[in-house]
Amino acid sequence: MQIELIVVGKTDSKEVAALVEMYAKRINRYCRFAITTLPDLRNTKHLSARQQNKSEGERILALLGEGDYVVLLDERGEEYRSMQFAEWVEKRMSSGLRRLCFVIGGPYGFSDEVYARANHKISLSRMTFSHQIVRAIFAEQIYRAFSILHNEPYHHE
């Protein structure tokens, strides 16, 4: 199975980018892992939040294949403890999925069309995080899930 993290917009922080890269390398020891960054929209001064969502949504949908299992990181999603998330990932892996896509939207969230395409929604917290820092937090959680599944000493419970 391949896991792909699709994100909207580049990260301005070198530190955040370095963390994401570090966890991406670690995850690749367990499965094929890729990060796809959609460029920021340009000339957004004259676009409403809804118009920006729609445009970002079209670009997200263009990256998704018919058989992809799509998970949105969304404040209205299901919350998991790390052990539960590891079990959730394991179930997806054993189900025969070819590609599991996690999507982190832009500052205004997702379009209705992206919500309609999603198979599942996950929330990292009831708190709101910047869409940039979520990349590092979630990449760490994917790595943690694999370390749990492989009985490695990274996670302590």
C-alpha positions in Angstrom: 0.0 0.0 0.0 1.1 3.5 -0.7 0.3 6.4 1.6 0.1 9.8 0.1 -0.2 13.1 2.1 -1.7 15.8 -0.1 -1.3 19.3 1.2 -2.4 22.7 -0.1 0.2 25.4 -0.1 3.9 25.4 0.6 5.4 25.6 4.1 7.2 28.9 4.8 8.9 27.5 7.9 12.2 25.6 7.3 11.8 24.0 10.7 8.3 22.6 9.9 9.6 21.4 6.5 12.5 19.7 8.1 10.3 17.8 10.6 8.0 16.7 7.8 10.9 15.5 5.8 12.4 13.6 8.8 9.1 11.7 9.4 8.6 11.0 5.7 12.0 9.3 5.6 11.1 7.2 8.7 7.7 6.3 7.3 9.3 5.1 4.0 11.0 2.3 6.0 7.5 0.8 6.4 5.7 1.6 3.2 5.8 3.9 0.2 5.1 7.3 1.4 4.8 10.5 -0.7 3.9 14.1 0.0 2.2 16.1 -2.8 2.1 19.8 -2.3 -0.4 21.7 -4.4 0.8 25.3 -5.1 -0.9 28.2 -3.3 -3.6 29.8 -5.4 -2.5 33.1 -7.0 -4.4 36.4 -7.1 -6.8 35.4 -4.3 -7.5 39.0 -3.3 -10.6 39.0 -5.5 -11.8 35.5 -4.6 -14.1 34.7 -1.7 -13.3 31.8 0.7 -15.9 29.7 -1.2 -14.2 30.4 -4.6 -10.8 29.5 -3.2 -12.2 26.3 -1.7 -13.8 25.4 -5.0 -10.5 26.0 -6.9 -8.4 24.1 -4.4 -11.0 21.3 -4.4 -10.7 20.9 -8.2 -7.0 20.5 -7.9 -7.3 18.0 -5.0 -9.8 15.9 -6.9 -7.6 15.9 -10.0 -4.9 14.0 -7.9 -7.3 11.3 -6.8 -7.8 8.0 -8.5 -11.0 6.0 -8.6 -9.7 3.3 -6.2 -8.0 5.7 -3.7 -9.2 5.7 -0.1 -9.5 9.4 0.8 -9.2 10.7 4.3 -9.7 14.4 5.1 -8.0 16.0 8.1 -11.0 17.9 9.3 -12.2 19.5 12.5 -15.4 17.5 12.2 -13.7 14.2 11.8 -13.3 11.3 14.1 -10.7 11.5 16.9 -8.4 8.6 17.6 -5.8 7.9 20.3 -2.5 6.8 18.8 -3.1 3.1 19.4 -6.6 3.3 17.8 -5.1 5.2 14.8 -2.5 2.5 14.4 -5.2 -0.2 14.4 -7.2 1.9 11.8 -4.1 2.1 9.5 -3.6 -1.7 9.9 -7.2 -2.4 8.9 -6.7 -0.2 5.7 -3.5 -2.0 4.9 -5.0 -5.5 5.3 -8.1 -4.5 3.2 -6.0 -4.5 0.0 -6.0 -0.8 -0.6 -3.5 0.3 -3.2 -3.4 4.0 -2.1 -4.4 5.7 1.1 -4.6 9.5 0.6 -4.7 11.8 3.5 -5.6 15.4 2.6 -4.8 18.6 4.5 -6.7 21.5 3.0 -5.9 25.1 2.8 -6.9 27.8 5.3 -10.6 27.7 4.4 -11.0 23.9 4.6 -12.5 21.8 1.8 -15.1 22.3 -0.9 -18.4 20.4 -0.9 -17.1 18.3 -3.8 -14.0 17.1 -1.8 -16.2 16.3 1.2 -18.4 14.2 -1.2 -15.4 12.3 -2.5 -13.9 11.6 1.0 -14.2 8.1 2.5 -13.4 9.2 6.0 -12.6 12.3 8.1 -10.1 12.5 10.9 -9.6 15.2 13.5 -6.3 15.6 15.2 -7.8 17.6 18.1 -10.7 19.8 19.0 -8.2 22.7 18.8 -7.5 24.4 15.5 -3.9 24.2 14.1 -2.4 26.0 11.1 -2.6 23.9 8.0 1.2 24.1 7.8 2.0 22.8 11.3 -0.6 20.0 10.9 1.7 18.4 8.3 4.4 17.8 10.9 2.0 16.7 13.6 0.2 14.2 11.3 3.4 12.9 9.7 4.6 12.1 13.2 1.4 10.3 13.9 1.7 8.2 10.8 5.2 7.3 11.9 4.0 6.6 15.4 1.3 4.3 14.0 3.9 2.2 12.1 6.2 2.1 15.1 3.2 0.7 17.2 2.4 -1.8 14.6 6.0 -3.1 14.5 6.2 -3.2 18.3 9.1 -0.6 18.4 9.9 1.3 21.5 8.9 4.8 20.1 5.4 4.8 21.6 4.9 4.5 25.3 1.5 3.7 26.7 
